[in-house]
Amino acid sequence: MLRNAIASATRPALQVRNATTLSAGFPKVTQRPPTKYGGVYTVTLIPGDGIGNEITDSVKEIFEYVNAPIEWEQYNVSGVSSAGEDLFKQAMESLRRNRVGLKGILFTPISQSGHISWNVAMRQQLDIYASVVLCKSLPGVPTRHNNVDFAIIRENTEGEYSGLEHQSYPGVVESLKVSTRAKAERISRFAFDFALKNNRKKVTCVHKANIMKLGDGLFLNTFRRVAEEYKSSGIEFNDMIVDNTSMQLVARPSQFDVMVMPNLYGAIVSNIGAALVGGPGVVPGCNVGTEYALFEPGCRHVAQDIMGTNKANPSAMILSATMMLRHLGLDNLANSIASATFDVINNGKVRTADMGGSATTSEFTSEVIKNIQ
């Protein structure tokens, strides 16, 4: 069950597989002075746009019920316009200070006059280079496939998301995709370490090196070189072209275990993975680097169409918050909240619209609280 997919990163590889919420080698916080308000951990909270306020309110309500030792520094940043840039900078300073954050998804305008993605800016400025998205079938959410269980490791800071575009001639735009050996090696090692610490058996590199022979070729060749270093550990490895990967995911997802890929492919594959297990409302995620960790739903949807209707499924945000608790070393608290969330989902009595029910966000949250042991 997915509750095992948010277990501790420190379990030995010989145990029954428990997919971690963190990379191997990314240490938990073991000690931090109390905040001036009396809490144990100060965490930056950015609710985000769309349904962000509603689903982060669910987290705050649950944390208050269990008396979680968390003090929030909340910044209501919005990506709807560039007018909130000053608040965005304040939120970034908070993240640098606290080193841990929980966030919803910030809207990014499509128009050419719009500002850059603040979601991407956070990842680049803090160098939270690894996105981890966990896709696992849930008994309470019937889907076409009932044996989905894979982790998506996405390089977060370069590729097509480098933001380097210009119009070289009227009607001619050049967009630069930046690929470096150093970052390809870093994310590849992250993926193999993740597999080792979670008793995963195989790592698949997703690429388009048949066409982008230099850029994706560098990523693929670096992956293969790193893979050779892990051969003695028993971890299998292979690679697959991204378009074939998309087909294989919907046809036979059980063949995948850990998947590692450049930025853009990770965005696409994460959405396919979410659809396989019930949608963006049930897929947790996190972004981690050497110094900072930022937790957010794994499938990055603003869901403006249901904003303010109290219909959103808060599960992904709640589960992402339990991943954050584990990062902070609060495993028992994380386990009780995650178990209650899975119990509500799998019992099927209280379901939000995306799961085929009619329960509101508030009702789902209340049911989770009732199930906390």
C-alpha positions in Angstrom: 0.0 0.0 0.0 1.0 3.6 -0.5 1.4 4.0 3.2 4.6 1.9 2.8 5.7 4.3 0.1 6.2 7.0 2.6 8.3 5.1 5.1 11.7 6.0 6.5 14.7 6.3 4.2 17.0 4.5 6.6 15.5 1.0 6.4 18.0 -1.7 5.3 17.7 -2.9 1.7 17.0 -6.5 2.8 13.7 -5.7 4.4 10.4 -5.8 2.5 10.5 -2.8 0.1 9.3 0.5 1.6 9.7 3.3 -0.9 11.1 6.3 0.9 10.0 9.9 0.8 13.6 11.0 0.7 16.7 10.1 -1.1 19.2 7.9 0.5 21.9 10.1 1.9 19.6 13.1 2.4 19.8 13.3 6.2 16.8 13.8 8.5 16.8 16.8 10.8 17.7 15.4 14.2 17.9 18.5 16.3 16.7 22.1 16.0 16.2 24.8 18.7 12.6 25.6 19.6 11.1 28.5 17.8 10.4 31.7 19.6 6.7 30.7 19.6 7.4 27.5 21.5 7.1 25.1 18.6 9.9 22.6 17.7 10.1 23.1 14.0 9.5 26.2 11.9 8.3 25.4 8.4 7.6 27.8 5.5 4.1 27.3 4.2 3.1 28.6 0.7 -0.5 27.5 0.0 -0.3 28.3 -3.7 -3.0 29.2 -6.2 -6.2 27.4 -7.1 -7.2 24.9 -4.5 -4.0 25.6 -2.5 -5.6 27.3 0.5 -8.3 24.6 0.8 -5.9 21.7 0.9 -3.3 23.3 3.1 -6.1 24.3 5.5 -6.7 20.5 5.7 -3.1 19.9 6.7 -3.2 22.7 9.3 -6.4 21.4 10.8 -5.0 17.8 11.1 -1.7 19.1 12.5 -3.6 21.1 15.1 -5.6 18.1 16.1 -2.6 15.9 16.7 -0.7 18.8 18.2 2.1 18.5 15.7 5.2 20.5 16.8 5.2 22.7 13.7 5.1 26.5 13.6 4.1 27.8 10.2 5.5 30.8 8.5 2.8 31.4 5.9 3.3 33.4 2.7 0.3 33.7 0.4 2.3 34.0 -2.7 0.3 33.9 -6.0 1.6 33.4 -9.5 -1.5 34.9 -11.1 0.4 38.1 -11.7 3.9 39.5 -11.2 2.6 41.9 -8.6 3.5 39.5 -5.8 7.2 39.4 -6.5 8.1 41.1 -3.2 6.1 38.5 -1.3 7.8 35.7 -3.3 11.2 37.0 -2.3 10.1 37.1 1.4 9.0 33.5 1.0 12.3 32.5 -0.5 14.1 34.1 2.5 11.9 32.1 4.8 12.8 28.9 3.0 16.5 29.7 3.2 16.1 30.3 6.9 13.9 27.3 7.7 15.3 24.9 5.1 12.0 23.0 5.0 8.7 24.1 3.3 5.3 22.8 2.4 3.7 24.4 -0.7 0.8 24.2 -3.1 1.2 24.9 -6.8 1.7 28.4 -8.0 0.0 29.4 -11.2 2.3 30.2 -14.2 0.8 32.4 -16.9 1.1 31.3 -20.5 1.2 34.7 -22.1 4.6 36.0 -23.3 4.2 39.0 -21.1 3.8 36.9 -18.0 6.5 36.3 -15.4 8.6 33.2 -15.2 7.4 30.2 -13.3 8.0 30.8 -9.6 7.7 27.1 -9.0 10.8 26.6 -11.3 12.5 29.6 -9.8 12.3 28.1 -6.3 13.8 24.8 -7.4 16.6 26.5 -9.3 17.5 29.1 -6.7 17.5 26.6 -3.8 19.1 23.9 -6.0 16.4 21.4 -4.9 17.4 19.3 -7.8 15.5 16.0 -7.3 11.8 15.7 -7.6 10.4 12.4 -6.1 6.8 11.4 -7.1 5.3 8.2 -5.8 2.7 6.4 -7.9 1.1 3.3 -6.3 -2.3 1.7 -6.7 -4.7 2.1 -3.8 -7.4 -0.5 -3.1 -10.0 2.2 -2.5 -9.4 3.8 -5.9 -10.3 1.4 -8.7 -8.3 1.9 -11.9 -7.5 0.0 -15.0 -4.3 -1.4 -13.5 -4.1 -2.5 -9.8 -0.4 -3.3 -9.7 1.2 0.1 -10.2 4.1 0.8 -7.9 6.9 3.1 -9.2 8.8 6.2 -8.2 9.6 9.0 -10.6 12.9 10.8 -10.0 13.0 14.0 -12.1 15.9 16.4 -12.5 14.5 19.7 -11.4 16.9 22.4 -12.4 17.9 22.3 -16.0 16.8 20.9 -19.4 14.0 22.7 -21.2 13.2 24.5 -18.0 16.3 26.6 -18.1 14.2 29.5 -19.3 16.7 30.6 -22.0 14.6 31.7 -25.0 14.9 34.5 -27.5 13.5 35.6 -30.8 16.4 35.5 -33.2 14.3 36.9 -36.1 10.6 37.9 -36.3 8.7 34.6 -36.2 11.8 32.6 -35.3 12.2 31.6 -31.6 15.2 29.7 -30.2 14.8 27.8 -26.9 17.9 26.4 -25.3 17.9 23.1 -23.5 20.8 23.0 -21.1 22.3 19.6 -20.1 25.3 19.1 -17.9 27.3 16.0 -17.0 27.5 17.1 -13.4 23.7 17.3 -12.9 23.0 14.2 -14.9 25.4 12.3 -12.7 23.9 13.8 -9.5 20.4 12.8 -10.4 21.4 9.4 -11.6 23.2 8.7 -8.3 20.2 9.9 -6.4 18.0 7.4 -8.3 20.3 4.5 -7.6 20.7 5.4 -3.9 16.9 5.7 -3.7 16.5 2.2 -5.1 19.1 0.8 -2.8 17.7 2.2 0.4 14.2 1.2 -0.5 14.8 -2.3 -1.7 13.8 -1.4 -5.3 15.1 -3.7 -8.0 15.5 -1.7 -11.2 16.2 1.9 -12.4 15.0 2.9 -15.8 16.5 6.0 -17.6 13.9 7.8 -19.8 15.4 9.8 -22.7 15.2 10.9 -26.3 18.8 10.3 -27.2 18.0 8.9 -30.6 17.0 12.4 -31.7 18.8 14.8 -29.2 22.1 12.9 -29.5 24.2 15.5 -27.6 21.8 16.7 -24.8 19.9 13.5 -24.0 22.9 11.5 -25.2 24.9 13.1 -22.4 22.2 12.3 -19.9 21.9 8.6 -21.0 25.7 8.0 -21.2 26.2 9.5 -17.8 23.4 7.3 -16.4 25.0 4.2 -17.9 28.4 5.0 -16.4 26.9 5.6 -13.0 24.8 2.4 -13.3 28.0 0.3 -13.8 29.2 1.5 -10.4 26.0 0.0 -8.8 26.2 -3.3 -10.6 27.6 -5.2 -7.6 24.6 -4.1 -5.5 22.2 -6.1 -7.7 20.3 -3.2 -9.0 19.1 -3.8 -12.6 19.1 -0.9 -15.0 17.8 -0.2 -18.5 16.8 2.8 -20.6 13.7 3.6 -22.7 12.9 6.3 -25.2 10.3 8.7 -23.7 7.6 8.2 -26.4 7.8 4.4 -25.9 7.8 4.9 -22.2 4.5 6.7 -22.4 2.9 3.8 -24.3 4.4 1.2 -21.9 3.2 3.1 -18.9 -0.5 2.8 -19.9 -0.1 -0.7 -21.3 2.1 -2.5 -18.8 3.1 -0.2 -15.9 4.2 -3.1 -13.6 7.5 -3.2 -15.6 8.6 0.1 -14.0 10.2 0.4 -10.5 12.4 3.5 -10.3 12.4 5.9 -13.2 14.9 8.7 -13.7 14.7 11.4 -16.3 15.3 15.0 -17.4 13.0 17.8 -16.4 10.4 18.0 -19.2 9.9 14.2 -19.4 9.4 14.1 -15.7 6.5 16.6 -16.0 4.8 14.4 -18.6 5.4 11.0 -17.0 4.3 12.3 -13.6 0.9 13.2 -15.1 0.6 9.8 -16.7 1.6 8.1 -13.4 -1.1 10.1 -11.5 -3.7 9.1 -14.0 -2.8 5.4 -13.6 -3.5 5.5 -9.8 -6.5 7.8 -9.5 -5.5 11.3 -10.4 -3.5 14.2 -9.0 -5.4 14.2 -5.7 -3.7 11.0 -4.4 -0.1 11.4 -5.5 2.3 12.9 -3.0 5.7 14.3 -3.8 8.8 16.2 -2.6 11.7 18.2 -4.0 15.0 17.8 -2.2 18.5 19.1 -2.5 21.7 19.2 -0.4 20.4 21.8 2.0 16.7 22.3 1.4 13.5 20.2 1.1 10.2 21.4 -0.3 7.1 19.2 -0.1 4.2 19.5 -2.5 1.7 17.3 -4.4 3.5 15.1 -6.9 1.3 16.1 -9.9 1.5 19.8 -10.2 -2.0 21.0 -10.9 -3.5 24.3 -9.7 -7.1 23.1 -10.3 -8.5 26.6 -10.7 -11.7 25.2 -12.1 -12.8 24.0 -8.6 -11.1 26.7 -6.6 -13.3 27.8 -3.6 -15.9 25.1 -4.1 -14.7 22.8 -1.2 -14.5 19.9 -3.6 -10.8 19.3 -3.8 -9.2 16.1 -2.7 -6.6 17.0 0.0 -5.0 13.5 0.1 -1.9 14.4 -1.9 -1.2 17.4 0.2 -1.8 15.6 3.4 0.5 12.7 2.4 3.1 15.2 1.2 2.9 16.8 4.7 3.5 13.4 6.3 6.6 13.0 4.1 7.7 16.3 5.6 7.1 15.1 9.1 9.4 12.1 8.4 12.0 14.4 7.1 11.9 16.2 10.4 12.2 12.9 12.3 8.5 12.8 13.4 7.9 9.3 12.1 5.2 8.2 14.6 3.1 11.3 13.9 3.6 10.8 10.2 2.5 7.2 10.4 -0.7 7.9 12.3 -1.8 10.7 9.8 -0.8 8.7 6.7 -2.6 5.5 8.0 -5.7 7.5 8.8 -5.7 9.0 5.3 -5.3 5.6 3.6 -8.0 4.1 5.8 -10.4 6.8 4.6 -9.5 6.3 1.0 -9.7 2.5 1.1 -12.9 2.4 3.2 -14.6 4.3 0.4 -17.3 5.8 2.6 -16.1 9.3 2.3 -14.9 10.2 -1.2 -14.3 13.5 -2.9 -15.6 14.0 -6.5 -12.4 12.9 -8.2 -12.8 9.5 -6.4 -16.4 9.1 -7.5 -18.0 10.5 -4.4 -19.7 13.7 -3.2 -17.8 14.5 0.0 -16.4 18.0 0.4 -12.8 18.8 1.3 -13.9 19.6 4.8 -15.8 16.3 5.2 -12.8 14.3 4.0 -10.5 16.1 6.4 -12.9 15.5 9.3 -13.0 11.8 8.5 -9.2 11.6 8.5 -9.2 13.2 11.9 -11.7 10.6 13.2 -9.5 7.8 12.0 -6.3 9.0 13.6 -5.2 6.6 16.3 
